[in-house]
C-alpha cells in the first residue's frame, strides 16, 4: 500500500513537469506560448534542447581581487645632485635628479618627486630632469606612494644652488 501511495505522489509531482506546450499566432500576428491550448489553431510545441556547456579546467588560479604582497622598502635616497652642488649659468638649464630604491618599485606604487616642498612629478622612473629653475637655493626629495597616494617611504632632502646672471 505504501508503495502504491509513493508511486501516486511521484506521478502527481512529475506530471506537471512533463506537460505539453502549445504555440499559436493571434489576429495581430503575435506568437504566444502556453501549457493549455486556447483554440483549435494552437499546435503542440517542443522547445529545442537546453544547451549545456562543460565546465572549464580547474586549477589553482589566483583571484584578480587578491591584494599584492605589501612591500617594505628599506631605503630611498637622492644620489644626484650631491648636497650643496652649485650649478653655474652654463649648466643651470637642466638639473639631473637620480634616486636609488631598495627593493625595486612595486607595480602598484609610484615615485613622487618634490621640489622646494611641492610635488613636481609622479612616475615610475628613478631619474628626473629639472629645467628652468629660478636662481637661488632649491631642495629636492622623493617619496614612494601607494595606490591611495599614501607615502610609504621618503628620501633624504638635498639642497643645491642655481646661479644665473642678473638681467
TAFENPE-V901994 format. One record per pair of residues at least 6 apart in sequence whose ideal C-beta (glycine too) atoms are under 6 Angstrom apart, sorted by sequence separation. I is the first residue (numbers start at 0). J is the second residue. D is the distance in Angstrom with one decimal. If there is no record, write none. Layout:
((I J D) (I J D))
This chain:
((24 30 5.5) (145 151 5.7) (111 118 5.5) (112 119 4.8) (23 31 5.6) (112 120 5.2) (142 150 4.6) (143 151 4.6) (143 152 5.0) (22 32 5.5) (111 121 4.9) (142 153 4.5) (21 33 5.4) (109 121 5.3) (141 154 4.6) (20 34 6.0) (140 154 5.0) (21 36 4.3) (112 127 5.3) (18 34 4.9) (79 95 5.7) (140 156 4.3) (23 40 5.4) (23 41 4.0) (79 97 4.1) (138 156 5.2) (139 157 5.5) (78 97 4.8) (21 41 4.2) (22 42 5.8) (138 158 5.0) (77 98 6.0) (78 99 5.4) (22 44 3.8) (115 137 5.6) (136 158 5.8) (137 159 5.9) (21 44 5.9) (76 99 5.4) (115 138 5.9) (19 43 5.5) (20 44 4.6) (136 160 5.2) (75 100 5.1) (114 139 5.4) (74 101 4.8) (98 125 4.4) (113 140 5.3) (134 161 5.4) (73 101 4.6) (97 126 5.2) (112 141 5.2) (132 161 5.2) (134 163 4.0) (96 127 4.4) (110 141 5.7) (111 142 5.1) (95 128 5.9) (110 143 5.9) (111 144 5.4) (70 105 4.8) (93 128 5.3) (94 129 4.4) (108 143 5.4) (109 144 5.3) (93 130 5.0) (108 145 5.7) (107 146 5.3) (96 139 5.6) (98 141 5.2) (91 161 4.9) (72 143 5.8) (91 163 6.0) (88 162 6.0) (82 157 5.2) (84 159 4.5) (85 160 4.7) (86 161 5.1) (87 162 5.4) (88 163 5.6) (88 164 5.7) (75 152 4.9) (77 154 5.2) (76 154 5.1) (77 155 5.9) (72 151 5.9) (75 154 4.4) (76 155 5.5) (80 159 4.7) (72 152 4.3) (77 157 4.5))
